[in-house]
Amino acid sequence: MTTPDARQPELRPDNLPDANHPEHEVTFHTRRWVRPEDLNANGTLFGGSLLRWIDEEAAIYAMIQLGNTRAVTKFISEINFVSSARQGDMIEVGIRATEFGRTSITMRAEVRNMVTQQRILTIDKIVFVGLDEHGKPVPHGFDGITYDRDRFPVRSADEEF
Ligand SMILES: CC(C)(COP(=O)(O)OP(=O)(O)OC[C@H]1O[C@@H](n2cnc3c(N)ncnc32)[C@H](O)[C@@H]1OP(=O)(O)O)[C@@H](O)C(=O)NCCC(=O)NCCS
């Protein structure tokens, strides 16, 4: 068994945001289990699978923050895969809003391997834009993070399509 890198932050079980959560820290919402279909030819986690998980996580986060399910990926900054994962490992995807624009939200992402306790990657900038029903950017009117579901649009279960 390998010894966790002392430079890496210790994995905490909490992951619940609180008022004292430092600005730069992401909140780890989602865990994934690395399955055979997620591997590359080297037998380690395929980058494309990981990027799909991150984009999906960022999309859900953006929708909750902007209160708009029509939120689309606009920009993703450079990605440096610093370590990986093997079949059977569990990874955590963390996201945090760093900036609220007029129609956009900018987020930071971090992924870590729960088994090796190594960071797999960080992405400094993921930008999503909220759109209206015509596919045009729409102002969201928010300037800070919500830790609730208060912005999320709801509909009744029997509403017609
Ligand atoms: C999202 C889209 C409607 C935005 O159109 P646009 O003409 O760039 O719109 P705007 O210039 O008004 O910019 C909208 C917001 O995006 C931001 N933005 C635009 N280009 C950006 C870039 N390269 N990097 C970061 N943010 C950017 C703007 O700053 C603006 O944010 P703000 O209102 O908070 O200030 C359009 O680019 C689009 O449809 N892209 C495809 C999106 C998509 O399908 N994504 C899924 C992956 S294929």
The ligand as a Tripos MOL2 file, in Angstrom:
@<TRIPOS>MOLECULE
LIG
   48    50     1     0     0
SMALL
NO_CHARGES

@<TRIPOS>ATOM
      1 C1        -23.1250   30.5720  -24.9230 C.3       1 LIG1
      2 C2        -23.3610   31.5040  -26.1210 C.3       1 LIG1
      3 C3        -24.8440   31.6600  -26.3720 C.3       1 LIG1
      4 C4        -22.7540   32.8450  -25.7150 C.3       1 LIG1
      5 O1        -22.7890   33.6650  -26.8330 O.3       1 LIG1
      6 P1        -21.8440   34.9480  -26.8900 P.3       1 LIG1
      7 O2        -22.1310   35.6320  -28.1650 O.co2     1 LIG1
      8 O3        -20.4470   34.5910  -26.5560 O.co2     1 LIG1
      9 O4        -22.4590   35.8000  -25.7190 O.3       1 LIG1
     10 P2        -21.8370   37.0350  -25.0100 P.3       1 LIG1
     11 O5        -20.6980   37.6450  -25.7640 O.co2     1 LIG1
     12 O6        -23.0080   37.8990  -24.6300 O.co2     1 LIG1
     13 O7        -21.2060   36.4270  -23.6810 O.3       1 LIG1
     14 C5        -22.0160   35.8000  -22.7290 C.3       1 LIG1
     15 C6        -21.1920   35.5880  -21.4790 C.3       1 LIG1
     16 O8        -20.1480   34.6690  -21.7600 O.3       1 LIG1
     17 C7        -18.8970   35.2420  -21.3990 C.3       1 LIG1
     18 N1        -17.9010   34.7790  -22.3210 N.ar      1 LIG1
     19 C8        -17.9530   34.8640  -23.6690 C.ar      1 LIG1
     20 N2        -16.8420   34.3480  -24.1980 N.ar      1 LIG1
     21 C9        -16.0880   33.9090  -23.1630 C.ar      1 LIG1
     22 C10       -14.8230   33.2620  -23.0660 C.ar      1 LIG1
     23 N3        -14.0960   32.9600  -24.1360 N.pl3     1 LIG1
     24 N4        -14.3580   32.9610  -21.8450 N.ar      1 LIG1
     25 C11       -15.0550   33.2460  -20.7390 C.ar      1 LIG1
     26 N5        -16.2790   33.8550  -20.7650 N.ar      1 LIG1
     27 C12       -16.7650   34.1860  -21.9610 C.ar      1 LIG1
     28 C13       -19.0950   36.7170  -21.4980 C.3       1 LIG1
     29 O9        -18.1540   37.4180  -20.7050 O.3       1 LIG1
     30 C14       -20.5070   36.8600  -21.0050 C.3       1 LIG1
     31 O10       -20.5160   36.7910  -19.5960 O.3       1 LIG1
     32 P3        -21.2130   37.9490  -18.6800 P.3       1 LIG1
     33 O11       -22.5620   38.2500  -19.2860 O.co2     1 LIG1
     34 O12       -21.3600   37.3110  -17.3420 O.co2     1 LIG1
     35 O13       -20.3030   39.1210  -18.6970 O.co2     1 LIG1
     36 C15       -22.7060   30.9650  -27.4290 C.3       1 LIG1
     37 O14       -21.2970   31.1660  -27.3860 O.3       1 LIG1
     38 C16       -22.9990   29.5080  -27.6470 C.2       1 LIG1
     39 O15       -24.1190   29.1200  -27.9440 O.2       1 LIG1
     40 N6        -21.9670   28.6780  -27.4810 N.am      1 LIG1
     41 C17       -22.1570   27.2160  -27.5370 C.3       1 LIG1
     42 C18       -22.4530   26.7040  -26.1170 C.3       1 LIG1
     43 C19       -22.5960   25.2240  -26.0960 C.2       1 LIG1
     44 O16       -23.3430   24.6270  -26.8560 O.2       1 LIG1
     45 N7        -21.8920   24.5840  -25.1660 N.am      1 LIG1
     46 C20       -21.9440   23.1500  -25.0360 C.3       1 LIG1
     47 C21       -20.7160   22.5310  -25.5690 C.3       1 LIG1
     48 S1        -20.7790   22.2100  -27.2630 S.3       1 LIG1
@<TRIPOS>BOND
     1     1     2 1
     2     2     3 1
     3     2     4 1
     4     2    36 1
     5     4     5 1
     6     5     6 1
     7     6     7 2
     8     6     8 1
     9     6     9 1
    10     9    10 1
    11    10    11 2
    12    10    12 1
    13    10    13 1
    14    13    14 1
    15    14    15 1
    16    15    16 1
    17    15    30 1
    18    16    17 1
    19    17    18 1
    20    17    28 1
    21    18    19 ar
    22    18    27 ar
    23    19    20 ar
    24    20    21 ar
    25    21    22 ar
    26    21    27 ar
    27    22    23 1
    28    22    24 ar
    29    24    25 ar
    30    25    26 ar
    31    26    27 ar
    32    28    29 1
    33    28    30 1
    34    30    31 1
    35    31    32 1
    36    32    33 2
    37    32    34 1
    38    32    35 1
    39    36    37 1
    40    36    38 1
    41    38    39 2
    42    38    40 1
    43    40    41 1
    44    41    42 1
    45    42    43 1
    46    43    44 2
    47    43    45 1
    48    45    46 1
    49    46    47 1
    50    47    48 1
@<TRIPOS>SUBSTRUCTURE
     1 LIG1         1 GROUP 0 **** ****
